[in-house]
């Protein structure tokens, strides 16, 4: 959530950076500034009235002590009307604060200066490409046919149990899933991330804190009776561990990792591009989250990007790194790198990770602050990244490693799977 003081003092810059996102409601900025001015005027009037009430109370006390009871009672009568006015102003202040909050939460984060204007994925900026496409025979199959051939993932059985987008992993397919989870977690802890096991359902405050609510409620599964939401990513519960905290500066950076299933309704998703593992309603993911000093967050973003790339390199995958344009970034992000793996069988790029810096957008919602050496509190910066999401990694491993003997497991994974081939 943006800070109202910043919006008021940097109106032109806010409008310029929102235009990079192709934001469709720039008039909200001026409405926020107007409501904030009204709020400040009411607050000033309320403060003045409180000062008068305090002065009157002191004067009444002095009159009573000096035996001037009649004058004290007269002054008490005068202050009664002030109490009514105080109640009226307090109600008005609460109303304007609610209006202001409801407007500010509609504004997305401001893109970093390096983020380019754009509206679609085609306008994202490719900043690095690693490796070469796998050379496959003409008979190469897409992963949804390979999973049926080797009986390792059953999409129809998942549809029977739940519905489309909830596959059942079987035999070596299930072991490959477990191997990847352990591989990613082991590497994360070796890189200094502390492993956490967190709830898979969160309350509204948690969804609001990381920016999923009210922006993405239509994409989240909702348990209505208890008013809880199934998590779309471990980022939500892990980051919310630090909601309403004031950290010590020396505690940062805080580095956490967690494996969780993720649940996304993906409303409106259909077509060949979402076939098989390309887009699911339930999938597994290992997440990395950092809370850092504002002066270090963009250096940390580069470090997190390099870390995710190191996992892809160990798995022997051909990938590219994109810096997302303004219109393709998530609501809460200031800058995002996407990592995409090349699927030789589908002849297309598959997104497998997003690494984002949210600057103070989440921490302002979370009231996540730290106290430096001066004793002054300020908002921390939060970052997170997929390290990694499993479905498209599995799809890429299956498709890019087809051989006459079966599907060859990447060497780095063999000690986790216990087998070299899916056959």
N, C-alpha and C positions, 0 to 999 in steps of 0.2 A: 504494500500500500504506500502510495506517495505521501510525503509529508506536506501538510497544508502551507506551512511557512515557506517551503521551497517553491510550491506552486505560485504563491502570491508574489514572491520576490523574483521569480524567473519565468514569468508568463510567456514571453516570446520563445525562450528555449524549450519550455515544456511543449508548446504548440509545434515547434519545429521537429522535436524528437518524436512526438506522437504522429506526425505526418509521415515519418519513416516507416511506421507500422501500418500506414493507410487507415488510421483510426477514423471512424465515421462520425464521431460525435464531438468535434473540437469545441462546440458551444458549451460543453460541460465545464470546461476550464474556467470560463468567465462566470458561469453560474456558481461554481465553487468559490471563486474569489468574492462574489457578491454576498453569498450566504456567510462566508467567513467574516466579512466586514460587519454584517449585521450581528453576528455572534460576538465579535469583539466590542461592539458598541453596547450590547446588552450586558456583557461582562463588566465593562467600565461602569455602567449605571449601577449594576449590582454591587460592585466594589465600593462605589461612592456611598450608596445607601447603607452598606454594612459599616463603613467608617462613621457615618452619622449616627447609626444605632449604637455603636461602641462608645462614641463620645457622649451620647445622651445617657447611656447606662452609667457611665462614669460620673456624669453631672448629677444624676438622680441619687447616686450613692453619697456624693458629697453633700447634697441638700439634706438628705435624711440624717447624715451624721451631725450636721450643724443645726438640726432641729427645725428645718424649714420644710415640714411635712406637706403643707398645702401646695407650695411651689413644686415639690417633688411629684405629688399626685397629678398636678396639671401637666407636668412634662411627660408623665407616663401616658396620659391621654393622647398627647400629641404623637407619641411613638407608636400607638396602636395602628394608625393609618400607614405608618412606615412598614409595619410587619405585613400588612396586606399587600403593599406595593412590592415588598421583598419576595413574597410568595408568587406574585404575578410574574416578576422578572425571572425568578428561578425556573418557573414552568416554561417561560419563553426561551430561556437559555437552553434547557434540556431539549426543547423542540428543534431549535436551530442546530444544536450539536447532532441530533439524530438525522436531520436533513443533510448536514454536511457529510456525515459518515456515509450515508446512503449514496451520495454522489461520488465521493472519493473512491469507494470500492469498485466503481464502474470504470475507473481509469486503469489501463495496463501499465506495466513498468516502462520506464523510458529506455530505449535502446542505447547502448554504448556508442560512442562516436565512430567506432570502426564498423558498426552494423550499417549495411547499405539499405537504401529504399527498395522496397519490393513487396509483392503481394502473394507470390506463388513459389512452390518448390523449385520451379525452373529458373528462378531468379537468385537462388542461393549461390554462394561463392565457393568454388572448389579451391582449397588452399594446399592440399597435399594428396598425392596418390602413391600407394605402396604396392609393389609387386606387379605381377602380370596375371591375366585371366588363366584359369586352368584349361588345359587342352583336353577336350573330351571327344569321344567318338560320335559319329552322327546318330548313333542309337541311344545316346545319353537321355536319361529320363528326369523329369521334374520330381521333386521330393515326394509329392503326394502319390506318385506311382511307385517310387522306391519303397515308401513305407508299407504299401500294400504288398509289393513283391516279397519283402523280407519279413512281413507280419510284425512290425515293430511299433506302429502307431495306427490306431483304429479310429477314424473320424466318424464312421457310421455308428459305432457302438457308443461313442460319446453323445451323439445326437439322440440315440435311444434313451440314454440315462437322463440327459439334461436338455440338450438342444445343440444347434450348430455352434461351433466355436469352443467346444469343450472336449478335446480329444482324450483318448485313453492310450497311455504309453504301455507297451508290452515288452517283456523279455529284454533283449539288448537295447531296445528303445528306452525303456525305463532306466536301465543301468547307465546309458549314455547321459540321460538327464541328470542323474545323481552324480555322475562323474564330473560333469560340467559345473554343477553347483559347488562341489568340494574343491575343484580346481580354482574357481573364481574366489571362493572364500579364503583358501590357503594363500593365494597370491595377495589378496587384500590385507590379510593380517600380517603377512611378511612385509608389506609396504607401510605398515604402521597404523592401519585402521583397526579399531577395536570392534570385535564382532558383538552384535546385539541380537537378541531374539525379542520381537515386538508383537503386539496385538495385530490381528488382521482386520479388525473393525475399529473405526474411530468415531468420535463424536463430532458435532458441528463445529465446535471451537477448534478442533484439530484441522478439519477440512478448510476452515477459514484461514487459519494461521499460515498455511503453505500455499494458499491461493486457489485451491480446488473449488471452494465455495466462496461466493455464489456463482462463479464463472462456469463450472463444469458439472453442476449437479445432475444434468440430464445424461451425463456419461458415466455416472457412478451408480452402482447397485445400492439400494437403500433398504435397510431393514426397518420398516415403518413403525412397528409396534414399539421398538426400543429407540427409534430415531438415531440409528447408527449407520455408518456407511462402510461397505467393503472397500479396502484400500486399493487405489489404482497403481500404487507404487510404495515401496518401503520408505521413500522420502518423507511421506506424510507422518507416520508415527515416529520415525527416527528424529526428524527435525523438531517435532513437537515435544520431545524429551526435554527441550531447553526453553519451552514457553514460560514466560513470566519469571525469567531468571536474570540476575545481574552477575555476570562472570567476572573473574579477575583477569586482567590482561595477560598475565603469565600462563593462564590455563589454555590459551589459544596457541596454535590451531587445535581444535577438537576434530578428531577423525573417527568416524564410525562406519561400519559396514553391516549389512543385514541381508539375509536371504528371506524372501517371502513369495508366496503366490500373489499374483496381481489380478485384479478384476476390473474389466472395462466393458461397458455396454456396447461401445462402438456403434452407436445408433446411426443408421443410414449407410453403413459400410456394406458394399456388395460388389460383385463382379470378379473377373479373373485375377485381379491384383490382390485380392484378399483370400485366394484359394489356399487350402491346406494350412500350413503353419504361418502363412504370411500375415494373418491378422486373427487373433483369438480373443475370446471373452475372458478366459482364464489362462494365465501363463506364469512361468517361474522367472524370477529375476534376482540377481545380486546387485545391490545398490551401494554406492559410496557417497557419504555426506561429509562436508567439512563446514565448520564455523570458524571464521578467521577475522583477523584485524583488517579493517577497510583498506589500509595501505598495501596489503599483500594479496588481495583477492584475485587480481588478474594474473599475477604470477602463479598463484595456486590453480587457477583455471587452466593455464598452459600445462602445469604439472599433471593435473587430472586427465587432460586430453592425452598426454604422452603415456600415462599409465594405462588407459584403456587401449591405446594403440599397441602397447607392448603385449597385451593379452591376445589381440588379433594376430600379431606377428608370431607368437608362440604356437598358435593354432594353424599357422601357415596359410592365412586367408588374404586374398587380394582385396584391398579396401581403399576408400578415399575419405578425406575429412572435408566437411562443408562448414562454412560459417553461414548461419541462416540469415536471410534478409529479414527486415523488420516485420513484414506481414506473415512470415512463416514461423515466427518464434512463439513460444508459449506465452500466455498472458502475464506471468510473473517474472519472466527472464529479462535480463539486460543484455546478455550475449549467450549464444548457444552454438556449440560445435556438435554436428551430427557425424557419426561414423557409419558408413555404408559399405557393406560387403557385396562383392560381385557374385551373382548367381550365374554360373556358366550355362546351366541347363535352362534357366528361364530367360537368360539374356537380359538381365535387368539388375539394378542396384537395390539392395535390401537394407533398410535402416536397422542397425543393431544396437546403437547407443546414442544418447544425447547427454552432453555435459554442459551444465549451465551455471552462470553466475547470476544470482538474484540481487546482488548488492544489498540494500537495506529494505527491499520490498517485502520480503517475508518477515524479517526481524522486526519491522515496524508493526506488522500485524501480531506477531508473536510476543511483542514487548521483550525481545531478547537483546539485552544490553551488556556492556562490559564497562568496568571502571579502570581507568588508566592510572599512571603514577600521579597525575595532578588531582585525582579524586573525582574528576568529572566523568559522568556516565555518557556513553554514546552507543548507537546501534551497531551491532556486529554485521558482518557480511556472511551470507549463507551460499553454499554451492552444493550441487549434487550431480551424480552421473550414473548411468547404467553401466555395470561392470561385471557381467553383461546380462542383457535380456536373452533368454534361451531359445525361443522358437525359431527365429531367423538364423541364429548361429547353427542350430541343429539342421535347418534346411540347407544352409550353405555347406556344412560339413558333408551331409549326405550327397548333395548334388556335385560338389567340386572334387569329391574323392572316389568317384565311381571307377571300378576296375573290373577286369574279367574275373577276379577272385571274390569280388564283393566290394563293400564300401570300406576303404582303408581308414582306420582311426588315426588322427594326428598323433605323432610320436609323443608329444607332451601329455596326452591324455591316457596313454596305454596303461600307465601305472595306476590310474584311477578306474579305468573300465575293467582291466584284467583280460582284455582280448584286443587283438590287432585288427580284426575284420568283423564286419556285420555280413554274414553270409547265410 
